[in-house]
Amino acid sequence: MLNILTVIYLVVAIVLVGFILMQQGKGADAGASFGAGAAGTVFGSAGSANFLSRTTAVLATLFFAISLIIGNINTHQAKPTSQFDDLSDVKQNITQPAEVKTQNNDIPQ
């Protein structure tokens, strides 16, 4: 299941990048270079929602939903079976320095 979701996730990501790169910017009209940048406000402040922008929104929603699902699946997997899979439980073998025993013959006992 996780492998299938990962493949779908990669395909959605690649297609999403492609759709974003195919879109035309807000100021990309020829009139914007001659000072008529406000000419694009005919459709309102948001502009016209065409096929590319709607598809981009759907793909972005899928991208975020699949990433949340993959993250949820990864957090609920079984614990690692090997100590090398999860190094947080490995005991640290830190050697404590030996106590220094000093013989002081000047101090009466």
C-alpha positions as CSV (number, residue, x, y, z in Angstrom):
1,M,0.0,0.0,0.0
2,L,2.8,2.4,0.9
3,N,4.6,1.7,-2.3
4,I,1.5,2.4,-4.4
5,L,0.9,5.6,-2.6
6,T,4.5,6.7,-3.1
7,V,4.3,6.1,-6.8
8,I,1.0,8.0,-7.0
9,Y,2.6,10.8,-4.9
10,L,5.6,11.1,-7.3
11,V,3.3,11.1,-10.4
12,V,1.1,13.8,-8.9
13,A,4.2,15.9,-7.9
14,I,5.6,15.7,-11.5
15,V,2.3,16.5,-13.1
16,L,1.7,19.4,-10.6
17,V,5.1,20.9,-11.5
18,G,4.3,20.6,-15.2
19,F,0.9,22.3,-14.8
20,I,2.5,25.1,-12.8
21,L,5.1,25.7,-15.4
22,M,2.5,25.8,-18.2
23,Q,0.5,28.6,-16.6
24,Q,0.9,32.2,-17.7
25,G,1.7,34.8,-15.1
26,K,-0.6,37.6,-14.2
27,G,1.6,40.3,-15.8
28,A,2.6,38.3,-18.8
29,D,0.2,40.1,-21.2
30,A,1.7,42.4,-23.8
31,G,-0.2,45.3,-22.4
32,A,1.5,44.9,-19.0
33,S,4.9,46.0,-20.4
34,F,3.4,49.2,-21.8
35,G,1.9,50.4,-18.5
36,A,-1.6,48.8,-18.9
37,G,-1.1,46.2,-16.1
38,A,-4.5,46.9,-14.8
39,A,-6.1,45.5,-18.0
40,G,-6.1,42.1,-16.4
41,T,-8.6,43.1,-13.8
42,V,-11.6,42.6,-16.2
43,F,-12.3,39.3,-14.5
44,G,-12.0,40.7,-11.0
45,S,-9.1,40.6,-8.6
46,A,-8.7,36.8,-8.8
47,G,-8.8,36.6,-12.6
48,S,-10.4,33.9,-14.7
49,A,-10.2,30.4,-13.4
50,N,-9.4,28.3,-16.5
51,F,-8.6,24.6,-16.9
52,L,-5.0,25.0,-15.9
53,S,-5.6,26.8,-12.6
54,R,-8.5,24.5,-11.6
55,T,-6.4,21.4,-12.4
56,T,-3.5,22.8,-10.4
57,A,-5.7,23.3,-7.4
58,V,-7.0,19.7,-7.6
59,L,-3.5,18.3,-8.0
60,A,-2.2,20.4,-5.1
61,T,-5.0,19.2,-2.9
62,L,-4.2,15.6,-3.9
63,F,-0.5,16.2,-3.2
64,F,-1.2,17.4,0.3
65,A,-3.7,14.7,1.1
66,I,-1.4,11.9,-0.1
67,S,1.5,13.4,1.9
68,L,-0.7,13.4,5.0
69,I,-1.8,9.8,4.4
70,I,1.8,8.6,3.8
71,G,2.9,10.4,7.0
72,N,0.1,8.7,9.0
73,I,1.0,5.3,7.6
74,N,4.6,5.7,8.5
75,T,3.9,6.7,12.1
76,H,1.7,3.6,12.7
77,Q,4.1,1.0,11.3
78,A,5.5,-1.7,13.5
79,K,8.5,-1.1,15.6
80,P,11.9,-1.9,14.0
81,T,13.1,-5.5,14.5
82,S,16.8,-4.7,14.4
83,Q,18.8,-2.5,16.7
84,F,20.3,-0.8,13.6
85,D,16.8,0.2,12.4
86,D,16.2,2.4,15.4
87,L,19.3,3.6,17.2
88,S,17.4,5.6,19.9
89,D,17.2,2.5,22.2
90,V,20.8,1.5,22.0
91,K,22.5,1.7,25.3
92,Q,25.5,4.0,25.3
93,N,28.7,2.4,26.5
94,I,30.3,5.4,28.0
95,T,33.1,4.4,30.3
96,Q,33.3,6.4,33.4
97,P,36.8,7.4,34.4
98,A,38.1,5.4,37.2
99,E,38.2,7.0,40.6
100,V,41.6,8.4,41.3
101,K,42.9,7.0,44.6
102,T,45.5,9.2,46.1
103,Q,47.6,8.2,49.0
104,N,48.3,11.1,51.2
105,N,50.6,10.1,54.0
106,D,50.6,13.5,55.5
107,I,47.1,13.3,56.8
108,P,46.7,11.4,60.1
109,Q,44.0,8.9,60.3
